[in-house]
Amino acid sequence: MKIIKKPWGKEFLIEINSKYLFKKLYLKKNCRCSLQYHKFKTETIYVLSGLLEIQINNKFIQLKKGESITIKKRIKHRMKALRDNTFYLESSTPHPNDVVRIEDDYKRI
């Protein structure tokens, strides 16, 4: 497993192959990833612990342990941890570098 440090937490790359990409993510409390979309990638998010706020376009939803959502390609989205120890799984199509950042708290646009 490859661990990738991010300014908002960590990604644990579990598997990438020709059919799917699978990773576990940790978000620090009150931190969020980029507001982004993907040209090709569709992803499903499954919350393992904590409380995850997901912005889908201009709508905000909260997911707790055991809840999931699928985000289709070209949909603007962003995840934010509302509690300590927020971990979630992301299963997606195998497009690891398909990120179009719109806004980023860490100046990575």
N, C-alpha and C positions, 0 to 999 in steps of 0.2 A: 504494500500500500504506500502510495506517495502522499506526503503531507505538504500542502502549499499554504504558506503563511499569507494572510491578507490583512489589510489595515483594520478590518472589521471583525476578524477572527481567523478561522482556518478552514481549508477544504481538505478532505481526506479522499483522494482518488482511489476508489476500490477496484473499478474495472472499466476499461475502454477497449472496445473491439469493433468490428465492422457493423454490428447490429445495434449496440447501445453504449451509453456512457452512464456509469453509476458512481455516485459519490455521497459522502456524508459531510455535512457542513455544520460549523459552529459559529454562531453570531454572538458577539458580546452584547450585553444589555444596552439598549438605546442606540446601538450601532445599526447601520443599514448598508446594503450593497448599492450599486449604481442603479439609477432609473435607466432601464435598458430594454432592448428587444432583440430578437434573433431573426435573421433572414431565413434560416432553414430549420433550426432546432425547436422541437416541441419537448416540454419537460413536465414531469409530474413531481410534485412536492408532497412529502409525507412527514408530518411532525413527530419526532421521537420524544421531545421534552421541551418544557418552557412554553412560551406563548409567542407566536409569529404573526406579525402584521404584514399583510401582502397588499401592495397597491397594484391594482389592475386598471390600467388607464387612469381615470380620475376617481375610482372607487376604492375604498379600503375595507378589507375583511380581516378577521382574526381567526387563526387556526390554532387549536390546542392539540395536545398529545392524541395521536390516533386519527387525526383529520388530514385530509389531502385535497389537492386541487391540481388540475392539469392546465398548463398555460400553452396555448398554441403559438406557432411562429407568428411574428410581426405584431404581437400584443405587447404594449409597454407594461413593464412590471418592475417592482422593487420589493425586497424583503427587509423587515426590521424586527429585531428581537425586543420584546417588551418585558422579558424577565431574564434573570440569570439562567445559565445552563440551557440555552435554547439550541437544540440540535435538530436537524432535519435531514432527510434523505432526498436526493434528487436523482431521478431516473430520466434519461433523455435520449434523443436520437444522438448519434455519434458525431457531434460537431463541436469540439471543445473550444475552438477559437471564434465561434460565431456570436460575438457580443458587439452590439452597437450601443455605446453609452450615450445617453442624452444629458444626464446630470450625474455628478459624482461628488460626494463630500470630501474625497481625498485627491481631487484634481487629476484624475486619471482619464479625462475625456480626450 
